[in-house]
Amino acid sequence: GTCVNVGCIPKKLMHQAALLGSALKDAQHYGWNISQPVHHTWSVMAQGVQNYVKSLNWGHRVQLQEKKVKYFNIKGSFSDPHTVRGLTKAGKETVVTADNIVIATGGRPKYPTDVAGALEYGITSDDLFWLKESPGKTLPSFILYVSLECAGFLTGIGLDTTVMMRSVPLRGFDQAKKTICFTTQQQMASLVTEHMESYGTKFLKRCFPTKVEKLKSNRLQVTWKNADLDTEETDSFDTVMWAVGRAPNTKTLNLETVGVKTNSETGKIIVDASEATSVPHIYAVGDITEGRPELTPTAIAAGKLLAQRLFGQSSELMDYDNVPTTVFTPLEYGCVGLSEEAAVQRHGSDNIEVYHAYYKPLEFTVAERDATQCYMKMVCLREREQRILGLHFIGPNAGEVIQGFALGIKCGATYPQMMKTVGIHPTCAEEVTKLHITKRSGLDATVTGC
């Protein structure tokens, strides 16, 4: 339940709260008379978000009951390959046997093990979404995408927010440098943080925490090392939030006893193309599986297909290629397919053509908002029909934009086909159908249209 309870759902709703704050500022340029200053009340937002999450949980339980699915609220583990044994909250033992078993226990957030006081005084994004009162001055530490997402909406609702980043932002997303109109720009992911900086989020770059202490005032004093300056620095915060990734929730399942193999380093369950584990009748889907995208829609789709194979006489397997995703930072970053680096690695730099451009959303014009970081990049094969390998988009509503183009890329869309697609005017997505600025990956840029 990461997505519903402590992930996508509360995150997107809080992101929406921040976007509404930005819209209030823009509204004055469009003639709306809004008295200043505008204040945000965390408790009202939190109550609304948490009530909705609770309603989703209740709805799922009702649907299970309507479909005559037995639901056991127990913490279970394997006692043999066909048997799960567990205890209810009241301490009653329950034993369930089955011909087939699907493991979908998801992950739990990790805490840094090399930071004194991290566990005692820090929280994770799981906790942030369920706070009843404002976190106040907050330090999201480490630079996974959830850290940027949380920092984005915290800043957006008016809180003093500082992100501590040990390395590059959005590790694992597209990091290729690009050139446009003979001007070298920073890496793709850096555009997200540049925009956040310009709107008030502070960044401690190339810094890593060493200690967290609680002061008499109940504030948290954080000590960190600045790698560039080789100095030790401190500051105090109301809340310290760790974003160091999630660990698969598999340790208590007793997998080794029944022979389910896991990756010894990650703890994730090893599965084949049919989601089967090393024990043929035991399956696993979602974040706990090795080598799969940690995305809710992939887990849902894989689970549906697994059910159809087990009970619906289907043989269709889950296709994990060209899965779209979006980072819900204030300026959203959506992508589908390969990054430029992955395309070069797979096909060679001489076989890759990259089309890219900056653009200005119409929505930004009257409000005079800075569009410096609104950018898109299309990675294509250079040969013959120029099949699109990847699309990256930074801008408003990136998730909605990428979702539409994901269908075409999944179906093997080519660059010429994209250029023949008539855009909807005036939209940000329209700009994707007009990409004419090219560069050869690994070589100097050539501008064919600017």
C-alpha positions as CSV (number, residue, x, y, z in Angstrom):
1,G,0.0,0.0,0.0
2,T,2.8,2.5,-0.5
3,C,1.1,4.3,-3.4
4,V,-2.3,4.7,-1.7
5,N,-1.1,5.3,1.9
6,V,2.3,7.0,1.7
7,G,3.1,7.5,-1.9
8,C,1.6,8.6,-5.2
9,I,-1.8,9.6,-3.8
10,P,-1.0,11.8,-0.8
11,K,2.1,13.2,-2.7
12,K,0.0,14.3,-5.8
13,L,-2.6,15.9,-3.6
14,M,0.0,17.9,-1.6
15,H,1.7,18.7,-4.9
16,Q,-1.7,20.0,-6.1
17,A,-1.9,22.2,-2.9
18,A,1.4,23.8,-3.8
19,L,0.3,24.4,-7.5
20,L,-2.8,26.1,-6.2
21,G,-0.5,28.5,-4.2
22,S,1.4,29.3,-7.4
23,A,-1.9,29.8,-9.2
24,L,-3.0,32.3,-6.6
25,K,0.1,34.4,-7.4
26,D,-0.5,34.1,-11.1
27,A,-4.2,35.0,-10.7
28,Q,-3.4,38.6,-9.9
29,H,-1.9,39.1,-13.3
30,Y,-5.1,37.9,-14.8
31,G,-7.2,40.4,-12.9
32,W,-8.2,38.4,-9.8
33,N,-8.1,40.6,-6.7
34,I,-6.6,38.4,-4.0
35,S,-5.7,40.0,-0.6
36,Q,-2.2,39.5,0.5
37,P,-0.5,37.8,2.2
38,V,-2.1,34.4,1.5
39,H,-1.6,31.8,4.3
40,H,-1.7,28.0,4.1
41,T,-3.0,25.8,7.0
42,W,-1.3,22.5,7.0
43,S,-3.8,20.8,9.3
44,V,-6.7,21.5,6.9
45,M,-4.8,20.1,3.9
46,A,-3.5,17.1,5.9
47,Q,-7.0,16.2,7.1
48,G,-8.4,16.3,3.6
49,V,-5.7,14.2,2.2
50,Q,-5.7,11.7,5.0
51,N,-9.5,11.3,4.9
52,Y,-9.3,10.6,1.2
53,V,-6.6,7.9,1.8
54,K,-8.8,6.3,4.5
55,S,-11.7,6.3,2.1
56,L,-9.6,4.5,-0.5
57,N,-8.7,1.8,2.0
58,W,-12.3,1.3,3.0
59,G,-13.3,1.2,-0.7
60,H,-10.8,-1.6,-1.4
61,R,-12.1,-3.6,1.6
62,V,-15.7,-3.2,0.4
63,Q,-14.8,-4.4,-3.1
64,L,-13.0,-7.4,-1.8
65,Q,-16.1,-8.3,0.2
66,E,-18.4,-7.8,-2.8
67,K,-16.2,-10.1,-4.9
68,K,-16.3,-12.7,-2.1
69,V,-12.5,-12.4,-1.5
70,K,-11.5,-13.5,2.0
71,Y,-9.4,-10.7,3.7
72,F,-7.1,-11.5,6.6
73,N,-5.6,-8.6,8.4
74,I,-2.6,-10.5,9.7
75,K,1.2,-10.2,9.6
76,G,2.1,-13.5,8.0
77,S,5.1,-15.7,7.1
78,F,5.6,-19.0,5.4
79,S,5.6,-22.1,7.5
80,D,5.8,-24.4,4.4
81,P,5.5,-23.8,0.6
82,H,1.7,-23.9,0.6
83,T,1.0,-22.4,4.1
84,V,1.1,-18.9,5.6
85,R,0.8,-18.5,9.3
86,G,0.2,-15.2,11.1
87,L,-1.2,-13.3,14.0
88,T,-4.0,-10.9,14.1
89,K,-3.6,-7.6,16.1
90,A,-5.5,-9.4,19.0
91,G,-2.9,-12.1,19.0
92,K,-5.1,-14.8,17.4
93,E,-3.2,-17.2,15.2
94,T,-4.5,-17.7,11.7
95,V,-3.3,-20.3,9.2
96,V,-4.1,-20.1,5.4
97,T,-3.2,-22.7,2.8
98,A,-3.3,-22.2,-1.0
99,D,-2.3,-23.9,-4.2
100,N,-0.8,-20.6,-5.5
101,I,0.6,-17.7,-3.4
102,V,1.4,-14.2,-4.6
103,I,3.8,-12.0,-2.6
104,A,3.2,-8.3,-2.9
105,T,4.4,-6.8,0.4
106,G,6.1,-3.7,-1.1
107,G,8.8,-1.8,0.6
108,R,9.5,0.3,3.7
109,P,11.7,3.4,3.9
110,K,15.3,3.1,5.0
111,Y,17.2,5.2,7.4
112,P,20.9,6.2,6.9
113,T,23.1,3.9,9.1
114,D,26.1,6.3,9.1
115,V,24.4,9.3,10.7
116,A,24.2,9.5,14.5
117,G,20.7,10.3,15.6
118,A,19.1,9.6,12.2
119,L,16.7,7.0,13.5
120,E,15.9,8.7,16.8
121,Y,15.1,12.2,15.4
122,G,14.4,11.9,11.7
123,I,11.3,10.9,9.8
124,T,10.7,9.6,6.3
125,S,8.2,10.6,3.6
126,D,5.9,7.9,5.0
127,D,5.6,10.0,8.2
128,L,5.5,13.3,6.4
129,F,2.2,12.5,4.7
130,W,0.5,11.7,8.0
131,L,1.7,14.6,10.1
132,K,-1.3,16.4,11.6
133,E,0.6,19.7,12.1
134,S,3.1,21.6,9.9
135,P,6.6,20.2,9.8
136,G,7.9,23.8,9.9
137,K,11.5,24.4,8.7
138,T,12.3,21.1,7.0
139,L,15.5,19.4,5.7
140,P,14.8,16.6,3.2
141,S,18.2,14.9,3.0
142,F,19.6,12.9,0.1
143,I,18.5,13.3,-3.4
144,L,16.1,10.6,-4.4
145,Y,13.1,11.9,-6.4
146,V,10.7,11.7,-3.4
147,S,13.0,14.2,-1.6
148,L,12.6,16.7,-4.4
149,E,8.9,16.1,-4.7
150,C,8.4,16.7,-1.0
151,A,10.7,19.7,-1.0
152,G,8.8,21.2,-3.9
153,F,5.4,21.1,-2.2
154,L,6.8,22.2,1.1
155,T,8.3,25.2,-0.4
156,G,5.1,25.8,-2.5
157,I,2.9,26.0,0.6
158,G,5.3,28.5,2.2
159,L,7.6,26.4,4.4
160,D,11.4,27.1,4.8
161,T,12.8,24.0,3.0
162,T,16.5,23.0,2.4
163,V,17.5,19.9,0.4
164,M,20.8,18.3,1.3
165,M,22.2,16.5,-1.8
166,R,25.2,14.3,-1.7
167,S,25.5,13.7,-5.4
168,V,23.6,14.5,-8.6
169,P,19.8,15.2,-8.5
170,L,17.3,12.5,-9.7
171,R,19.9,9.8,-9.9
172,G,18.8,7.2,-12.5
173,F,16.9,9.7,-14.7
174,D,18.3,11.3,-17.8
175,Q,21.6,12.9,-17.0
176,A,23.0,13.7,-20.5
177,K,24.3,17.2,-21.2
178,K,23.0,19.0,-24.2
179,T,23.7,22.0,-26.4
180,I,21.1,24.3,-28.0
181,C,21.8,27.4,-30.0
182,F,25.5,27.0,-29.2
183,T,24.8,27.5,-25.4
184,T,25.8,24.7,-23.1
185,Q,23.2,23.9,-20.5
186,Q,23.4,21.8,-17.3
187,Q,22.2,18.2,-17.2
188,M,18.5,17.4,-17.7
189,A,17.8,16.6,-14.1
190,S,19.5,19.8,-13.0
191,L,16.8,21.9,-14.7
192,V,14.4,20.6,-12.1
193,T,16.5,21.8,-9.2
194,E,17.3,25.1,-10.9
195,H,13.6,25.8,-11.1
196,M,13.1,24.9,-7.5
197,E,16.0,27.1,-6.4
198,S,14.5,30.0,-8.3
199,Y,11.2,29.6,-6.4
200,G,12.8,29.4,-3.0
201,T,14.0,25.9,-2.2
202,K,17.5,26.0,-0.8
203,F,20.1,23.3,-1.7
204,L,23.2,22.1,0.2
205,K,25.1,20.6,-2.7
206,R,27.8,18.0,-2.3
207,C,27.0,17.8,1.4
208,F,26.3,14.8,3.6
209,P,25.0,14.7,7.2
210,T,27.0,13.2,10.0
211,K,24.9,13.8,13.1
212,V,21.5,14.9,14.3
213,E,21.0,16.2,17.9
214,K,17.9,17.4,19.7
215,L,18.2,20.8,21.3
216,K,16.5,22.0,24.5
217,S,14.1,24.0,22.2
218,N,13.1,20.6,20.7
219,R,14.6,21.7,17.3
220,L,17.0,19.4,15.6
221,Q,20.6,20.5,15.0
222,V,22.1,18.8,12.0
223,T,25.8,18.6,11.4
224,W,27.1,17.9,7.9
225,K,30.3,17.8,5.9
226,N,30.7,20.1,2.9
227,A,32.8,18.0,0.4
228,D,33.7,20.9,-1.8
229,L,34.9,23.2,1.0
230,D,36.1,20.4,3.3
231,T,34.3,22.1,6.2
232,E,31.9,21.0,8.9
233,E,28.7,23.0,9.1
234,T,25.5,23.1,11.3
235,D,22.0,24.4,11.2
236,S,18.8,23.7,13.1
237,F,15.5,22.5,11.7
238,D,12.0,21.6,13.0
239,T,11.9,18.4,10.9
240,V,14.6,16.2,9.2
241,M,13.3,13.9,6.5
242,W,15.4,11.0,5.1
243,A,15.0,9.9,1.5
244,V,17.6,7.2,1.1
245,G,15.4,4.7,-0.7
246,R,13.1,1.8,0.3
247,A,13.9,-1.7,1.3
248,P,11.8,-4.7,0.2
249,N,9.5,-5.9,3.1
250,T,10.6,-9.5,2.9
251,K,12.8,-10.2,6.0
252,T,10.0,-11.5,8.1
253,L,8.4,-13.7,5.4
254,N,10.6,-16.7,6.1
255,L,11.4,-17.0,2.4
256,E,14.6,-19.0,2.8
257,T,12.7,-21.8,4.6
258,V,10.5,-22.5,1.6
259,G,13.2,-21.9,-1.0
260,V,12.3,-18.6,-2.5
261,K,15.5,-17.0,-3.7
262,T,16.3,-13.4,-3.2
263,N,19.2,-11.0,-4.2
264,S,21.5,-11.1,-1.2
265,E,22.4,-7.5,-1.6
266,T,19.0,-5.9,-2.2
267,G,16.7,-8.4,-0.5
268,K,14.5,-8.4,-3.5
269,I,12.8,-11.5,-4.8
270,I,14.2,-13.0,-8.0
271,V,11.4,-13.7,-10.5
272,D,11.2,-14.8,-14.1
273,A,9.2,-13.3,-17.0
274,S,6.0,-14.9,-15.6
275,E,6.5,-13.3,-12.1
276,A,7.3,-16.8,-10.8
277,T,9.9,-17.2,-8.0
278,S,12.3,-20.1,-7.6
279,V,9.3,-22.0,-6.2
280,P,7.0,-22.5,-9.2
281,H,3.7,-21.9,-7.4
282,I,4.9,-18.9,-5.5
283,Y,4.8,-15.6,-7.4
284,A,5.8,-12.0,-6.6
285,V,4.9,-8.6,-8.1
286,G,5.7,-5.0,-7.4
287,D,8.6,-3.3,-5.6
288,I,9.8,-6.4,-4.0
289,T,10.9,-8.0,-7.3
290,E,14.4,-7.7,-8.6
291,G,14.9,-5.7,-11.8
292,R,11.4,-4.3,-12.0
293,P,10.4,-0.6,-12.1
294,E,9.2,0.5,-8.6
295,L,6.0,2.0,-10.0
296,T,2.4,1.3,-9.0
297,P,1.0,0.9,-12.5
298,T,3.5,-1.8,-13.4
299,A,2.6,-3.8,-10.2
300,I,-1.1,-3.5,-11.0
301,A,-0.7,-4.5,-14.6
302,A,1.7,-7.4,-13.7
303,G,-0.8,-8.6,-11.0
304,K,-3.8,-8.5,-13.5
305,L,-1.9,-10.5,-16.1
306,L,-0.7,-13.0,-13.5
307,A,-4.3,-13.6,-12.4
308,Q,-5.4,-14.0,-16.0
309,R,-2.6,-16.6,-16.6
310,L,-3.5,-18.5,-13.5
311,F,-7.3,-18.5,-13.9
312,G,-8.2,-17.1,-17.3
313,Q,-6.4,-19.3,-19.8
314,S,-4.1,-16.5,-20.9
315,S,-0.4,-16.7,-21.7
316,E,0.3,-12.9,-22.0
317,L,3.3,-11.7,-20.0
318,M,4.0,-8.2,-18.6
319,D,6.0,-6.0,-20.9
320,Y,8.2,-3.7,-18.9
321,D,9.6,-1.7,-21.8
322,N,8.6,1.9,-22.4
323,V,6.9,2.4,-19.1
324,P,6.2,6.1,-18.6
325,T,6.7,7.9,-15.3
326,T,6.7,11.5,-13.9
327,V,8.4,13.2,-11.0
328,F,5.9,15.6,-9.4
329,T,8.3,18.5,-8.6
330,P,6.9,22.1,-9.0
331,L,8.0,21.9,-12.7
332,E,7.2,18.3,-13.5
333,Y,9.6,15.9,-15.3
334,G,8.0,13.1,-17.3
335,C,9.7,10.5,-19.4
336,V,9.1,7.3,-21.3
337,G,11.7,5.0,-22.9
338,L,15.4,5.3,-22.9
339,S,17.6,8.1,-21.6
340,E,20.2,9.4,-24.0
341,E,22.9,7.5,-22.1
342,A,21.0,4.3,-22.2
343,A,20.3,4.7,-25.9
344,V,24.0,5.3,-26.6
345,Q,25.0,2.4,-24.5
346,R,22.6,0.1,-26.3
347,H,23.0,1.3,-29.9
348,G,26.2,3.3,-30.0
349,S,26.6,7.1,-30.2
350,D,26.9,7.1,-34.1
351,N,23.4,5.5,-34.3
352,I,21.6,8.0,-32.1
353,E,19.9,11.3,-33.1
354,V,18.6,13.7,-30.4
355,Y,16.0,16.3,-31.0
356,H,15.6,18.9,-28.3
357,A,14.3,22.4,-27.5
358,Y,13.3,24.9,-24.9
359,Y,9.9,26.3,-25.0
360,K,7.6,28.8,-23.1
361,P,4.2,27.6,-22.0
362,L,1.5,30.1,-22.9
363,E,0.3,30.0,-19.2
364,F,3.6,31.5,-18.2
365,T,3.4,34.6,-20.4
366,V,0.8,37.0,-18.8
367,A,2.0,36.0,-15.3
368,E,5.6,36.7,-16.5
369,R,6.8,33.4,-15.0
370,D,10.3,32.2,-15.8
371,A,10.3,29.4,-18.4
372,T,14.1,28.9,-18.5
373,Q,13.9,25.3,-17.4
374,C,11.0,24.2,-19.7
375,Y,12.7,21.7,-22.0
376,M,12.1,18.6,-24.0
377,K,14.3,16.0,-25.6
378,M,13.5,13.2,-28.0
379,V,16.0,10.3,-28.4
380,C,15.8,8.5,-31.8
381,L,17.6,5.9,-33.8
382,R,19.4,7.6,-36.7
383,E,18.9,4.8,-39.2
384,R,16.0,4.5,-41.7
385,E,12.7,5.5,-40.1
386,Q,14.2,7.1,-37.0
387,R,12.2,5.1,-34.4
388,I,11.7,7.1,-31.1
389,L,13.6,5.4,-28.3
390,G,12.8,7.9,-25.5
391,L,11.0,11.2,-24.8
392,H,11.8,13.5,-21.9
393,F,9.7,16.5,-21.0
394,I,10.1,19.2,-18.3
395,G,7.1,21.5,-17.9
396,P,3.6,21.9,-16.6
397,N,1.4,18.7,-16.5
398,A,4.3,16.6,-17.7
399,G,2.5,13.4,-16.5
400,E,-0.5,14.2,-18.7
401,V,1.7,15.0,-21.7
402,I,3.9,11.9,-21.4
403,Q,1.0,9.6,-20.8
404,G,-0.4,10.5,-24.3
405,F,2.9,10.2,-26.2
406,A,3.7,6.9,-24.3
407,L,1.1,5.1,-26.5
408,G,2.7,6.1,-29.7
409,I,6.2,5.2,-28.5
410,K,4.9,1.9,-27.2
411,C,3.6,1.3,-30.7
412,G,6.9,2.1,-32.4
413,A,6.3,5.7,-33.4
414,T,9.0,7.4,-35.5
415,Y,10.3,10.9,-35.7
416,P,8.7,11.6,-39.1
417,Q,5.4,10.3,-37.8
418,M,5.7,12.7,-34.8
419,M,6.4,15.6,-37.1
420,K,3.3,14.7,-39.2
421,T,1.2,14.7,-36.0
422,V,-0.9,17.9,-35.8
423,G,-0.5,19.5,-32.4
424,I,-3.3,20.9,-30.3
425,H,-2.8,24.6,-30.2
426,P,-1.8,26.2,-27.9
427,T,-0.6,23.5,-25.6
428,C,2.8,22.5,-24.2
429,A,2.4,19.0,-25.7
430,E,2.1,20.6,-29.1
431,E,5.8,21.6,-28.8
432,V,6.8,17.9,-28.9
433,T,5.4,17.7,-32.5
434,K,7.6,20.6,-33.6
435,L,11.1,19.4,-32.5
436,H,13.6,20.4,-35.2
437,I,16.7,21.3,-33.2
438,T,19.1,18.3,-33.3
439,K,22.4,17.2,-32.0
440,R,24.3,14.1,-32.7
441,S,24.9,12.3,-29.4
442,G,28.5,12.7,-28.3
443,L,29.2,15.3,-30.9
444,D,28.8,19.1,-31.1
445,A,25.2,20.3,-31.6
446,T,24.0,21.2,-35.0
447,V,21.1,23.6,-35.1
448,T,18.6,23.0,-37.9
449,G,15.9,25.3,-36.6
450,C,15.9,27.7,-33.7
